[in-house]
C-alpha cells in the first residue's frame, strides 16, 4: 500500500510497509553501497532484510563512494 516517509529530508512515496532492503532497491540504490540511519538509529547492512520501514519513518541514506 502506498505510503510516505522522509528520506534525506524529502517526502518520498513507497509501497509500505516493506523491508529496508526492498525500499533501497525500489529507489535504485544497492544495499551494499549505502549507510542508513532509520529513525535516528544506525542500521547495520546485515539488518536491511529484517528492518521494516513504515509510513512516517525517517531515513538518512548516505552512498559510499570509493576513490583515491
PyMOL Python script that loads the backbone (N, CA, C, O; Angstrom):
from pymol import cmd

cmd.read_pdbstr("""\
ATOM      1  N   UNK A   1       0.853  -1.181   0.000  1.00  0.00           N
ATOM      2  CA  UNK A   1       0.000   0.000   0.000  1.00  0.00           C
ATOM      3  C   UNK A   1       0.896   1.240   0.000  1.00  0.00           C
ATOM      4  O   UNK A   1       1.818   1.330   0.811  1.00  0.00           O
ATOM      5  N   UNK A   2       0.644   2.177  -0.878  1.00  0.00           N
ATOM      6  CA  UNK A   2       1.482   3.378  -0.920  1.00  0.00           C
ATOM      7  C   UNK A   2       1.404   4.181   0.379  1.00  0.00           C
ATOM      8  O   UNK A   2       0.331   4.365   0.953  1.00  0.00           O
ATOM      9  N   UNK A   3       2.544   4.643   0.815  1.00  0.00           N
ATOM     10  CA  UNK A   3       2.633   5.490   1.994  1.00  0.00           C
ATOM     11  C   UNK A   3       3.802   6.437   1.806  1.00  0.00           C
ATOM     12  O   UNK A   3       4.561   6.308   0.846  1.00  0.00           O
ATOM     13  N   UNK A   4       3.952   7.386   2.715  1.00  0.00           N
ATOM     14  CA  UNK A   4       5.052   8.339   2.600  1.00  0.00           C
ATOM     15  C   UNK A   4       5.957   8.273   3.812  1.00  0.00           C
ATOM     16  O   UNK A   4       5.527   7.969   4.924  1.00  0.00           O
ATOM     17  N   UNK A   5       7.218   8.565   3.566  1.00  0.00           N
ATOM     18  CA  UNK A   5       8.218   8.674   4.615  1.00  0.00           C
ATOM     19  C   UNK A   5       9.158   9.785   4.222  1.00  0.00           C
ATOM     20  O   UNK A   5       9.065  10.321   3.118  1.00  0.00           O
ATOM     21  N   UNK A   6      10.054  10.133   5.106  1.00  0.00           N
ATOM     22  CA  UNK A   6      11.033  11.176   4.831  1.00  0.00           C
ATOM     23  C   UNK A   6      12.382  10.503   4.620  1.00  0.00           C
ATOM     24  O   UNK A   6      12.902   9.846   5.522  1.00  0.00           O
ATOM     25  N   UNK A   7      12.949  10.668   3.424  1.00  0.00           N
ATOM     26  CA  UNK A   7      14.266  10.109   3.099  1.00  0.00           C
ATOM     27  C   UNK A   7      15.183  11.261   2.727  1.00  0.00           C
ATOM     28  O   UNK A   7      14.948  11.960   1.741  1.00  0.00           O
ATOM     29  N   UNK A   8      16.223  11.454   3.514  1.00  0.00           N
ATOM     30  CA  UNK A   8      17.178  12.557   3.305  1.00  0.00           C
ATOM     31  C   UNK A   8      16.464  13.902   3.200  1.00  0.00           C
ATOM     32  O   UNK A   8      16.803  14.735   2.360  1.00  0.00           O
ATOM     33  N   UNK A   9      15.470  14.100   4.068  1.00  0.00           N
ATOM     34  CA  UNK A   9      14.766  15.373   4.139  1.00  0.00           C
ATOM     35  C   UNK A   9      13.679  15.569   3.101  1.00  0.00           C
ATOM     36  O   UNK A   9      13.017  16.607   3.095  1.00  0.00           O
ATOM     37  N   UNK A  10      13.478  14.595   2.222  1.00  0.00           N
ATOM     38  CA  UNK A  10      12.482  14.708   1.157  1.00  0.00           C
ATOM     39  C   UNK A  10      11.339  13.729   1.411  1.00  0.00           C
ATOM     40  O   UNK A  10      11.575  12.566   1.736  1.00  0.00           O
ATOM     41  N   UNK A  11      10.105  14.198   1.263  1.00  0.00           N
ATOM     42  CA  UNK A  11       8.968  13.293   1.364  1.00  0.00           C
ATOM     43  C   UNK A  11       9.013  12.335   0.176  1.00  0.00           C
ATOM     44  O   UNK A  11       9.120  12.761  -0.973  1.00  0.00           O
ATOM     45  N   UNK A  12       8.930  11.044   0.466  1.00  0.00           N
ATOM     46  CA  UNK A  12       9.068  10.016  -0.554  1.00  0.00           C
ATOM     47  C   UNK A  12       7.907   9.036  -0.440  1.00  0.00           C
ATOM     48  O   UNK A  12       7.559   8.605   0.659  1.00  0.00           O
ATOM     49  N   UNK A  13       7.310   8.687  -1.568  1.00  0.00           N
ATOM     50  CA  UNK A  13       6.222   7.719  -1.594  1.00  0.00           C
ATOM     51  C   UNK A  13       6.783   6.353  -1.957  1.00  0.00           C
ATOM     52  O   UNK A  13       7.619   6.226  -2.852  1.00  0.00           O
ATOM     53  N   UNK A  14       6.309   5.326  -1.242  1.00  0.00           N
ATOM     54  CA  UNK A  14       6.773   3.958  -1.499  1.00  0.00           C
ATOM     55  C   UNK A  14       5.680   2.985  -1.083  1.00  0.00           C
ATOM     56  O   UNK A  14       4.732   3.365  -0.395  1.00  0.00           O
ATOM     57  N   UNK A  15       5.812   1.718  -1.503  1.00  0.00           N
ATOM     58  CA  UNK A  15       4.904   0.672  -1.053  1.00  0.00           C
ATOM     59  C   UNK A  15       5.328   0.280   0.354  1.00  0.00           C
ATOM     60  O   UNK A  15       6.349  -0.383   0.536  1.00  0.00           O
ATOM     61  N   UNK A  16       4.557   0.681   1.336  1.00  0.00           N
ATOM     62  CA  UNK A  16       4.896   0.470   2.745  1.00  0.00           C
ATOM     63  C   UNK A  16       3.796  -0.313   3.438  1.00  0.00           C
ATOM     64  O   UNK A  16       2.638  -0.212   3.033  1.00  0.00           O
ATOM     65  N   UNK A  17       4.109  -1.083   4.459  1.00  0.00           N
ATOM     66  CA  UNK A  17       5.454  -1.339   4.982  1.00  0.00           C
ATOM     67  C   UNK A  17       6.241  -2.260   4.047  1.00  0.00           C
ATOM     68  O   UNK A  17       5.675  -3.013   3.254  1.00  0.00           O
ATOM     69  N   UNK A  18       7.562  -2.169   4.171  1.00  0.00           N
ATOM     70  CA  UNK A  18       8.445  -3.041   3.397  1.00  0.00           C
ATOM     71  C   UNK A  18       9.766  -3.142   4.145  1.00  0.00           C
ATOM     72  O   UNK A  18      10.011  -2.403   5.099  1.00  0.00           O
ATOM     73  N   UNK A  19      10.614  -4.065   3.701  1.00  0.00           N
ATOM     74  CA  UNK A  19      11.937  -4.164   4.320  1.00  0.00           C
ATOM     75  C   UNK A  19      12.782  -2.989   3.852  1.00  0.00           C
ATOM     76  O   UNK A  19      12.533  -2.415   2.792  1.00  0.00           O
ATOM     77  N   UNK A  20      13.763  -2.645   4.635  1.00  0.00           N
ATOM     78  CA  UNK A  20      14.675  -1.570   4.251  1.00  0.00           C
ATOM     79  C   UNK A  20      15.382  -1.930   2.947  1.00  0.00           C
ATOM     80  O   UNK A  20      15.585  -1.064   2.095  1.00  0.00           O
ATOM     81  N   UNK A  21      15.752  -3.180   2.786  1.00  0.00           N
ATOM     82  CA  UNK A  21      16.405  -3.611   1.543  1.00  0.00           C
ATOM     83  C   UNK A  21      15.490  -3.387   0.343  1.00  0.00           C
ATOM     84  O   UNK A  21      15.936  -2.879  -0.686  1.00  0.00           O
ATOM     85  N   UNK A  22      14.211  -3.763   0.464  1.00  0.00           N
ATOM     86  CA  UNK A  22      13.268  -3.560  -0.637  1.00  0.00           C
ATOM     87  C   UNK A  22      13.096  -2.075  -0.959  1.00  0.00           C
ATOM     88  O   UNK A  22      13.005  -1.694  -2.126  1.00  0.00           O
ATOM     89  N   UNK A  23      13.051  -1.238   0.084  1.00  0.00           N
ATOM     90  CA  UNK A  23      12.933   0.208  -0.147  1.00  0.00           C
ATOM     91  C   UNK A  23      14.139   0.725  -0.912  1.00  0.00           C
ATOM     92  O   UNK A  23      13.988   1.473  -1.878  1.00  0.00           O
ATOM     93  N   UNK A  24      15.338   0.334  -0.490  1.00  0.00           N
ATOM     94  CA  UNK A  24      16.554   0.801  -1.155  1.00  0.00           C
ATOM     95  C   UNK A  24      16.572   0.379  -2.621  1.00  0.00           C
ATOM     96  O   UNK A  24      16.893   1.179  -3.500  1.00  0.00           O
ATOM     97  N   UNK A  25      16.228  -0.873  -2.878  1.00  0.00           N
ATOM     98  CA  UNK A  25      16.214  -1.364  -4.261  1.00  0.00           C
ATOM     99  C   UNK A  25      15.173  -0.609  -5.100  1.00  0.00           C
ATOM    100  O   UNK A  25      15.420  -0.318  -6.271  1.00  0.00           O
ATOM    101  N   UNK A  26      14.015  -0.291  -4.512  1.00  0.00           N
ATOM    102  CA  UNK A  26      12.980   0.464  -5.223  1.00  0.00           C
ATOM    103  C   UNK A  26      13.470   1.874  -5.572  1.00  0.00           C
ATOM    104  O   UNK A  26      12.993   2.484  -6.529  1.00  0.00           O
ATOM    105  N   UNK A  27      14.423   2.382  -4.790  1.00  0.00           N
ATOM    106  CA  UNK A  27      14.998   3.706  -5.045  1.00  0.00           C
ATOM    107  C   UNK A  27      16.246   3.613  -5.927  1.00  0.00           C
ATOM    108  O   UNK A  27      16.980   4.589  -6.083  1.00  0.00           O
ATOM    109  N   UNK A  28      16.477   2.434  -6.496  1.00  0.00           N
ATOM    110  CA  UNK A  28      17.647   2.180  -7.349  1.00  0.00           C
ATOM    111  C   UNK A  28      18.967   2.366  -6.618  1.00  0.00           C
ATOM    112  O   UNK A  28      19.945   2.854  -7.185  1.00  0.00           O
ATOM    113  N   UNK A  29      18.980   1.969  -5.344  1.00  0.00           N
ATOM    114  CA  UNK A  29      20.201   2.020  -4.544  1.00  0.00           C
ATOM    115  C   UNK A  29      20.618   0.592  -4.207  1.00  0.00           C
ATOM    116  O   UNK A  29      19.783  -0.233  -3.836  1.00  0.00           O
ATOM    117  N   UNK A  30      21.906   0.305  -4.338  1.00  0.00           N
ATOM    118  CA  UNK A  30      22.410  -1.009  -3.961  1.00  0.00           C
ATOM    119  C   UNK A  30      22.616  -1.038  -2.455  1.00  0.00           C
ATOM    120  O   UNK A  30      23.365  -0.219  -1.924  1.00  0.00           O
ATOM    121  N   UNK A  31      21.966  -1.964  -1.755  1.00  0.00           N
ATOM    122  CA  UNK A  31      22.084  -2.005  -0.299  1.00  0.00           C
ATOM    123  C   UNK A  31      23.526  -2.069   0.210  1.00  0.00           C
ATOM    124  O   UNK A  31      23.824  -1.526   1.274  1.00  0.00           O
ATOM    125  N   UNK A  32      24.418  -2.720  -0.529  1.00  0.00           N
ATOM    126  CA  UNK A  32      25.802  -2.827  -0.057  1.00  0.00           C
ATOM    127  C   UNK A  32      26.608  -1.549  -0.262  1.00  0.00           C
ATOM    128  O   UNK A  32      27.750  -1.454   0.188  1.00  0.00           O
ATOM    129  N   UNK A  33      26.011  -0.558  -0.946  1.00  0.00           N
ATOM    130  CA  UNK A  33      26.764   0.673  -1.229  1.00  0.00           C
ATOM    131  C   UNK A  33      26.248   1.883  -0.459  1.00  0.00           C
ATOM    132  O   UNK A  33      26.563   3.023  -0.801  1.00  0.00           O
ATOM    133  N   UNK A  34      25.445   1.631   0.594  1.00  0.00           N
ATOM    134  CA  UNK A  34      24.902   2.740   1.377  1.00  0.00           C
ATOM    135  C   UNK A  34      25.033   2.480   2.875  1.00  0.00           C
ATOM    136  O   UNK A  34      25.170   1.342   3.323  1.00  0.00           O
ATOM    137  N   UNK A  35      24.986   3.568   3.627  1.00  0.00           N
ATOM    138  CA  UNK A  35      24.888   3.533   5.084  1.00  0.00           C
ATOM    139  C   UNK A  35      23.555   4.184   5.413  1.00  0.00           C
ATOM    140  O   UNK A  35      23.216   5.222   4.846  1.00  0.00           O
ATOM    141  N   UNK A  36      22.787   3.579   6.331  1.00  0.00           N
ATOM    142  CA  UNK A  36      21.432   4.063   6.597  1.00  0.00           C
ATOM    143  C   UNK A  36      21.210   4.301   8.086  1.00  0.00           C
ATOM    144  O   UNK A  36      21.634   3.521   8.939  1.00  0.00           O
ATOM    145  N   UNK A  37      20.529   5.412   8.362  1.00  0.00           N
ATOM    146  CA  UNK A  37      20.029   5.714   9.703  1.00  0.00           C
ATOM    147  C   UNK A  37      18.509   5.689   9.604  1.00  0.00           C
ATOM    148  O   UNK A  37      17.925   6.399   8.785  1.00  0.00           O
ATOM    149  N   UNK A  38      17.872   4.878  10.434  1.00  0.00           N
ATOM    150  CA  UNK A  38      16.409   4.706  10.426  1.00  0.00           C
ATOM    151  C   UNK A  38      15.856   5.244  11.737  1.00  0.00           C
ATOM    152  O   UNK A  38      16.129   4.702  12.808  1.00  0.00           O
ATOM    153  N   UNK A  39      15.079   6.309  11.642  1.00  0.00           N
ATOM    154  CA  UNK A  39      14.508   6.951  12.831  1.00  0.00           C
ATOM    155  C   UNK A  39      15.576   7.250  13.877  1.00  0.00           C
ATOM    156  O   UNK A  39      15.377   7.032  15.072  1.00  0.00           O
ATOM    157  N   UNK A  40      16.722   7.757  13.398  1.00  0.00           N
ATOM    158  CA  UNK A  40      17.788   8.179  14.298  1.00  0.00           C
ATOM    159  C   UNK A  40      18.715   7.081  14.756  1.00  0.00           C
ATOM    160  O   UNK A  40      19.613   7.344  15.556  1.00  0.00           O
ATOM    161  N   UNK A  41      18.538   5.862  14.285  1.00  0.00           N
ATOM    162  CA  UNK A  41      19.359   4.728  14.709  1.00  0.00           C
ATOM    163  C   UNK A  41      20.121   4.171  13.508  1.00  0.00           C
ATOM    164  O   UNK A  41      19.525   3.855  12.479  1.00  0.00           O
ATOM    165  N   UNK A  42      21.438   4.054  13.645  1.00  0.00           N
ATOM    166  CA  UNK A  42      22.248   3.464  12.578  1.00  0.00           C
ATOM    167  C   UNK A  42      21.844   2.005  12.405  1.00  0.00           C
ATOM    168  O   UNK A  42      21.617   1.292  13.382  1.00  0.00           O
ATOM    169  N   UNK A  43      21.759   1.572  11.150  1.00  0.00           N
ATOM    170  CA  UNK A  43      21.334   0.204  10.850  1.00  0.00           C
ATOM    171  C   UNK A  43      22.480  -0.522  10.157  1.00  0.00           C
ATOM    172  O   UNK A  43      22.995  -0.060   9.138  1.00  0.00           O
ATOM    173  N   UNK A  44      22.876  -1.670  10.721  1.00  0.00           N
ATOM    174  CA  UNK A  44      23.901  -2.500  10.090  1.00  0.00           C
ATOM    175  C   UNK A  44      23.341  -3.082   8.798  1.00  0.00           C
ATOM    176  O   UNK A  44      22.162  -3.431   8.733  1.00  0.00           O
ATOM    177  N   UNK A  45      24.172  -3.186   7.781  1.00  0.00           N
ATOM    178  CA  UNK A  45      23.701  -3.713   6.499  1.00  0.00           C
ATOM    179  C   UNK A  45      23.142  -5.127   6.641  1.00  0.00           C
ATOM    180  O   UNK A  45      22.288  -5.530   5.851  1.00  0.00           O
ATOM    181  N   UNK A  46      23.605  -5.879   7.624  1.00  0.00           N
ATOM    182  CA  UNK A  46      23.088  -7.231   7.843  1.00  0.00           C
ATOM    183  C   UNK A  46      21.627  -7.217   8.312  1.00  0.00           C
ATOM    184  O   UNK A  46      20.952  -8.246   8.262  1.00  0.00           O
ATOM    185  N   UNK A  47      21.141  -6.062   8.763  1.00  0.00           N
ATOM    186  CA  UNK A  47      19.755  -5.937   9.231  1.00  0.00           C
ATOM    187  C   UNK A  47      18.801  -5.437   8.153  1.00  0.00           C
ATOM    188  O   UNK A  47      17.592  -5.409   8.381  1.00  0.00           O
ATOM    189  N   UNK A  48      19.304  -5.042   6.991  1.00  0.00           N
ATOM    190  CA  UNK A  48      18.460  -4.430   5.963  1.00  0.00           C
ATOM    191  C   UNK A  48      17.284  -5.316   5.565  1.00  0.00           C
ATOM    192  O   UNK A  48      16.193  -4.803   5.315  1.00  0.00           O
ATOM    193  N   UNK A  49      17.477  -6.630   5.498  1.00  0.00           N
ATOM    194  CA  UNK A  49      16.381  -7.510   5.073  1.00  0.00           C
ATOM    195  C   UNK A  49      15.328  -7.671   6.151  1.00  0.00           C
ATOM    196  O   UNK A  49      14.182  -8.004   5.850  1.00  0.00           O
ATOM    197  N   UNK A  50      15.701  -7.439   7.418  1.00  0.00           N
ATOM    198  CA  UNK A  50      14.773  -7.640   8.540  1.00  0.00           C
ATOM    199  C   UNK A  50      14.142  -6.355   9.052  1.00  0.00           C
ATOM    200  O   UNK A  50      13.091  -6.397   9.693  1.00  0.00           O
ATOM    201  N   UNK A  51      14.769  -5.207   8.779  1.00  0.00           N
ATOM    202  CA  UNK A  51      14.273  -3.927   9.291  1.00  0.00           C
ATOM    203  C   UNK A  51      13.062  -3.489   8.473  1.00  0.00           C
ATOM    204  O   UNK A  51      13.137  -3.382   7.249  1.00  0.00           O
ATOM    205  N   UNK A  52      11.952  -3.238   9.152  1.00  0.00           N
ATOM    206  CA  UNK A  52      10.714  -2.840   8.469  1.00  0.00           C
ATOM    207  C   UNK A  52      10.599  -1.322   8.458  1.00  0.00           C
ATOM    208  O   UNK A  52      10.750  -0.661   9.486  1.00  0.00           O
ATOM    209  N   UNK A  53      10.328  -0.784   7.272  1.00  0.00           N
ATOM    210  CA  UNK A  53      10.130   0.646   7.079  1.00  0.00           C
ATOM    211  C   UNK A  53       8.627   0.893   6.971  1.00  0.00           C
ATOM    212  O   UNK A  53       7.936   0.231   6.195  1.00  0.00           O
ATOM    213  N   UNK A  54       8.129   1.846   7.751  1.00  0.00           N
ATOM    214  CA  UNK A  54       6.699   2.160   7.787  1.00  0.00           C
ATOM    215  C   UNK A  54       6.452   3.608   7.371  1.00  0.00           C
ATOM    216  O   UNK A  54       7.366   4.433   7.370  1.00  0.00           O
ATOM    217  N   UNK A  55       5.217   3.897   7.022  1.00  0.00           N
ATOM    218  CA  UNK A  55       4.824   5.273   6.708  1.00  0.00           C
ATOM    219  C   UNK A  55       5.160   6.162   7.906  1.00  0.00           C
ATOM    220  O   UNK A  55       4.946   5.776   9.055  1.00  0.00           O
ATOM    221  N   UNK A  56       5.684   7.348   7.626  1.00  0.00           N
ATOM    222  CA  UNK A  56       6.028   8.295   8.672  1.00  0.00           C
ATOM    223  C   UNK A  56       7.449   8.163   9.198  1.00  0.00           C
ATOM    224  O   UNK A  56       7.908   9.015   9.958  1.00  0.00           O
ATOM    225  N   UNK A  57       8.149   7.105   8.802  1.00  0.00           N
ATOM    226  CA  UNK A  57       9.531   6.921   9.259  1.00  0.00           C
ATOM    227  C   UNK A  57      10.445   7.955   8.615  1.00  0.00           C
ATOM    228  O   UNK A  57      10.097   8.594   7.623  1.00  0.00           O
ATOM    229  N   UNK A  58      11.632   8.098   9.217  1.00  0.00           N
ATOM    230  CA  UNK A  58      12.663   8.999   8.686  1.00  0.00           C
ATOM    231  C   UNK A  58      13.910   8.179   8.382  1.00  0.00           C
ATOM    232  O   UNK A  58      14.389   7.415   9.220  1.00  0.00           O
ATOM    233  N   UNK A  59      14.426   8.349   7.172  1.00  0.00           N
ATOM    234  CA  UNK A  59      15.652   7.678   6.766  1.00  0.00           C
ATOM    235  C   UNK A  59      16.686   8.701   6.347  1.00  0.00           C
ATOM    236  O   UNK A  59      16.365   9.690   5.689  1.00  0.00           O
ATOM    237  N   UNK A  60      17.918   8.462   6.729  1.00  0.00           N
ATOM    238  CA  UNK A  60      19.051   9.213   6.203  1.00  0.00           C
ATOM    239  C   UNK A  60      19.907   8.176   5.494  1.00  0.00           C
ATOM    240  O   UNK A  60      20.350   7.205   6.107  1.00  0.00           O
ATOM    241  N   UNK A  61      20.138   8.378   4.211  1.00  0.00           N
ATOM    242  CA  UNK A  61      20.857   7.411   3.386  1.00  0.00           C
ATOM    243  C   UNK A  61      22.080   8.105   2.800  1.00  0.00           C
ATOM    244  O   UNK A  61      21.967   9.146   2.152  1.00  0.00           O
ATOM    245  N   UNK A  62      23.241   7.520   3.033  1.00  0.00           N
ATOM    246  CA  UNK A  62      24.493   8.055   2.528  1.00  0.00           C
ATOM    247  C   UNK A  62      25.125   7.012   1.622  1.00  0.00           C
ATOM    248  O   UNK A  62      25.330   5.870   2.033  1.00  0.00           O
ATOM    249  N   UNK A  63      25.432   7.400   0.398  1.00  0.00           N
ATOM    250  CA  UNK A  63      26.084   6.496  -0.548  1.00  0.00           C
ATOM    251  C   UNK A  63      27.588   6.457  -0.244  1.00  0.00           C
ATOM    252  O   UNK A  63      28.222   7.487  -0.013  1.00  0.00           O
ATOM    253  N   UNK A  64      28.127   5.252  -0.251  1.00  0.00           N
ATOM    254  CA  UNK A  64      29.552   5.047  -0.035  1.00  0.00           C
ATOM    255  C   UNK A  64      30.258   5.188  -1.382  1.00  0.00           C
ATOM    256  O   UNK A  64      29.891   4.531  -2.357  1.00  0.00           O
ATOM    257  N   UNK A  65      31.269   6.046  -1.427  1.00  0.00           N
ATOM    258  CA  UNK A  65      31.992   6.273  -2.670  1.00  0.00           C
ATOM    259  C   UNK A  65      33.454   5.927  -2.437  1.00  0.00           C
ATOM    260  O   UNK A  65      34.089   6.436  -1.512  1.00  0.00           O
ATOM    261  N   UNK A  66      33.975   5.057  -3.285  1.00  0.00           N
ATOM    262  CA  UNK A  66      35.393   4.697  -3.195  1.00  0.00           C
ATOM    263  C   UNK A  66      36.177   5.591  -4.136  1.00  0.00           C
ATOM    264  O   UNK A  66      35.685   5.992  -5.191  1.00  0.00           O
ATOM    265  N   UNK A  67      37.362   5.888  -3.754  1.00  0.00           N
ATOM    266  CA  UNK A  67      38.192   6.725  -4.621  1.00  0.00           C
ATOM    267  C   UNK A  67      39.556   6.940  -4.011  1.00  0.00           C
ATOM    268  O   UNK A  67      39.884   6.427  -2.941  1.00  0.00           O
ATOM    269  N   UNK A  68      40.321   7.702  -4.717  1.00  0.00           N
ATOM    270  CA  UNK A  68      41.662   7.908  -4.185  1.00  0.00           C
ATOM    271  C   UNK A  68      42.252   9.206  -4.600  1.00  0.00           C
ATOM    272  O   UNK A  68      43.383   9.517  -4.226  1.00  0.00           O
TER     273      UNK A  68
END
""", "prot")
cmd.dss("prot")
cmd.show_as("cartoon", "prot")
cmd.util.cbc("prot")
cmd.orient("prot")
